[in-house]
Amino acid sequence: MMAEFEDEKEQDVGDYEYEEIPDEEKLEIAKHFLLSSPAGEMNAVLKDVKALCPDSILTDEVLENIFHVYNVKNQQLASAGKDKIILAPQTEIDSTHYIDSKNKKVVAVDHIKGAVIKEETLEPSNEDEEDENKNEEEECTKVEDSSAFFCTEHEKLREACEISLEKYVASQYGSNTATTCVVVKEETIHLLISGEKTKFSNFWSGRWNSCFSYDPSSNEIEGKVDVLIHYFEDGNVQMNTSKKVPCTTVELDNSEDENATSIAIVKEIARLESEIQSSLEKMYLSMGEATFKDMRRILPINRQRMDWSGAQMQIAKGFAKNNK
């Protein structure tokens, strides 16, 4: 009887044909895994995905686009020597050019390498080919227009906010774990914090991204904080949360004083971030008694604790033998 079952099983496995999915669907699956990569693990995920997908699907152009989406969405950093530039919608001029607010310049970025290629001080080309000249002149125009980000009426306040935000991050975040950026776009001052810390030897990584927008005309500030934590020792657990900060008014003693205004803005950011951190801590404390309790049955249906020693299993086997 058992031999017949094994023969049927082998025959079923041999007769089963796996359905080949189209390349478009394979690419979408690969994108999903890559864009869901936890903090500091994008390249590790890419290595595994490449082992499953042919090179014809994950071309350099496709990867450049995926990394661009991932970097901007997660406020990833591009290295420029000792400096780091935050890649975000607020700092983006186009898909490869970003604002370096601390050094007041625009840089070209390689998204896959996560590094600055060069500082942009482009001049129109002198080449004879008209098409090439036209393309380069269009690119130069984009970059030259970026100087407007550092010449607005809010520039002094932006600079003061940059200093105040750096001091706040240095005092509240771990050493060399977070980077700040302050830019002005459409008469709004955007204050960004990108924090990331990994310790793969202990199987964890984490990311904290803050983005706050301050309107100088109304003294109102609003924003969003994204937190992702990944723990993968003998498992794969992620906490991914996004907290929107409702619009609040910044209390100012003297709106004409840029330094005082910047300190008040960052003080409000500190208060809002502290509230979010406190809410997360309360959630952690209640998870054992609430979340995890709701996820599992305290006792089996018979209302008796499970005997994990195996004694009950041995008794059950004994009854089975005696009944034969």
N, C-alpha and C positions, 0 to 999 in steps of 0.2 A: 504494500500500500504506500509506504513512505517512498520507495524507489519510484513508483509511478508518479507521485506528487513532484519529486525532484525533476523527473524527465519533463513533466508538463511545465514546470517553472522555467527550466532552461529553454524550452521551446518558445514560451511566451516572451522571454527576454530577447531571444534571437530574432523573433518575428517583429518586435516593436521597432518602428522607424521614428527617429526624432525629426520633428518638423523644423526645417531650416527657416529662420526668420530673415526678412530682408535687411540689407545694410542700413537702411534708414532707421529701422527699429533698434538695431544694435547700437547705432550712434546715440539715439535718445536714451538708451539704458546706460551707456557709458557716461553721457553728460550728467545723468541723474546721480550716479555714484561720485563723479568728480565734483559737482557743485554742492554735494552734501558732505564733503570732506571736513572733518573736525580741524581745530586749530593746529597748525604746524604739520599737518599730515597729508597735504595735497600731493606731494611728490610720491609718497608711499602708496597712496591710492592709485595714482597714475601708473606706477610700476605694475601693480596688480592688474589694472584694467588693460594695459598694453599686452599683458600675457594672454588675455582672453580675446582681444580684438586684433584683426589684421591691420597692418600699417596703412593699407589703402583707406581705412575708415578714419583713423586718428592722424590725419595729415597735420603738417605744421600750421597751416592756416586755420584748421578746425581747433587745434589746441590753443592757438593764440586767442581765438575768440572765446573759448571756454575759460581760459585763465583771466581774460579781461573781465568777463561777467563776474567770476568768482572774486577777483581782487577788489573790484569796485563795490560789490554788494557787501563784502565783509571788511571793508576799510583796511585792506592789507597794506603792508609797507614796502616801499621800493628803496633799496640801499643806494646811497651816494657817498661812498667813503664812510666817514663817521656819522654823516647825516642820514636821516630817514624821512621819506616823504609819504604822507598818507594818500592812498588812492581811493577816491570817493567821488560821488556825483558832484559834490560841492567844489572839489579841486580839479575836476576834469575839464579840459578845454576841448579835446577830442580824444579818440580812443587810445592815443599814444602820447599825448602831451598833458602834463599836470603842473599845477601851481606849487612851487616851493615857497611857502609863505615866510619862512624864517629868513631865507636868503633873497627874497623878493625877485624870483626869476622863474622861468618856465623850463621844465626838463622833459626830455624824451625818455620813455620807459619801455623796457622789454618785459612784458607781462609774465612770460614763462620763466625767465631768470629772476624776476623780482628785483631788477636792478635798473638804475638810471644809465641810459646809454650815453647821453651827452646833454650839456646845457644848450638851450636853444637861443642862439643869436644869429638867426638866419638872415642872409642877404639874397636878393634876387640873383639868379645864376647868369653868367655871361655866355653860356653855351649857345650854339647857333640853332639847335633844334627848338622850334617854336613850341611844340607840345610839351617838351620837358621844361622849358622856361615858364610856360603857363602854369603847369602843375606846381613848380617850386614857388612861383610868385603867390599862388593861392595859399600854399602852406605858410609862407612868410607872413602873409596878411593875417592869418589866424594867430600866429605867435606874437606879431607886433601888437595886435589888438589886446593881448593879454596884459600889457602894461597898464591898462585901465584899472586892473584889479588893485594896483598899488598907488593909484592917484585919485582916489575918491575923497569926498569930504569927510569920510569916516576913517581915514587912514590912521590918524593919531590914536583914535579909540581902538582900532584894530590892533595896532602895535602894543598898546597898553594891555589889551585883553590877552595877547600872546604871552606877555611876560607874567601876568597874573595866573593864567592857566598853567603855565609851566611850573610855577611855584606850587600850585595846588597839587598837581600830579606828582611832583617830586616828594611832597610831604605825605601823600595818601596812597600812592601806588608803590609797588616794589621797585627796587633799583633796576634801571634799564629794561623795564617790562612794558612801558607805555610811551607813546609819542603823541604830541599835540599839534594842532594846526588851526589857524584862524584866518578865514578869508571873507571877503566882501563880495556878494553877488546880489544884484537887483535890490540895492539899498538895504540889504539884510546882512548882519554879521553872523557867520556860521562858525561855531566853536566845536572842534572835533577832538575826541580822545580815542586812541586805538591802543588797547592793552592786550597783550598775549603772553602766556607763560606755559611752558611745556616741561615735563619731566618724564620722558619715556622710560627711564629705568624703573620708575614707580608706576608706570602704566597710566598716566593721566596727562591731559592737556586742557587749556582753558582760554577763553577769549572774552574780553569786555569791551564793547564799542559804544561810545556815546556820541550823539550828534545833537547839538542845541542851536537854535536859531533865535537871534535877538533882533528886535525891530527898534532902532533908535528913535523913531518918531513916536512910538507909543510906550516905550520902555517895557514891552512884553517879551517873554521868552517861552519857548516851547521846544520839545525835542523827543528823542527816543533813545532807549538803551537796549542793546542786544547782548545777551549773555549765552555762551555755549560752553558746556563742560563735558568732557569725554573721559570715561574711565573704562579700561579694557583689560584688566587682569582677570583671567579666567571668565571672560564674558565681554559684553559690548553694550555699555550703558551711556546714554547721552541725555543731558538736560539742555534744552534749547528754548529760551524764552525771550520775548520781546515786550518791553514795557514802554508805552507811549506816555509822554509827560504832557499833561494838559497845559494850556496857556496860562501863565501867571505874570503878575506885574512885579518888576524889580523896583524895590524901594530905594530912591536916590535922595541924598542930602543936597547934592550939588550936581546937576546934570551937565554943567559946563566944564567940570573937572574930569578929564578923561581917565586919570589914574583912579580917582574915587569911583567913577562909574564902572571901570573894569573890575575893581575889587568887589563891588556890589554884585555884578553879574556872576562872577566866579563863586562868590559866597552862595548865591542862589543855586548855582549848579551843584555845589557841594551838598546843600540841603536836599535837593531833589535826588541825587545819587545815594545819599545816606538813607533816605526813605525807601528807595528800591532795595538796597542791600538789607535793610531791616526786615522788609517784607519777605525776602528770600530766606533769611535766617528763621523767621517764624514758620515758613513753609517746611524747612528742613526739620525743625523740632516737632512738627505735627505729623510728619510723614509716617513715623512708626506707629502712631496711634490711630491715624486716619487713613491715609492713602494706602499703605501696605496692608493694613487691616482689611480694607475693603477689597483688596486684590486677591486675598486668599481666604479659604474656609478655615476657621479656627479649629473646628472638630469635624471629623467625618460625619456622614449621615447617621451612623449608629451612636453618635455623641460620645465616643470613646477615643482616647488618644491613640495615635498610631504607634505600634511597637516596632521601632526601627532595628531591633536586634536580630530579627530574622526568626525568632522563636515561633511566631505565628505561622510563618511560611512552612517551617518544618512540621508543625502540627497538621497543617492543611495537606501536605504531601503524604503524611502518615494515614490520614483518613482516606485519601484517594487510593492508596495501595490496598487498604483493608476492604474497600468497596469493590475491588476487581474480582 
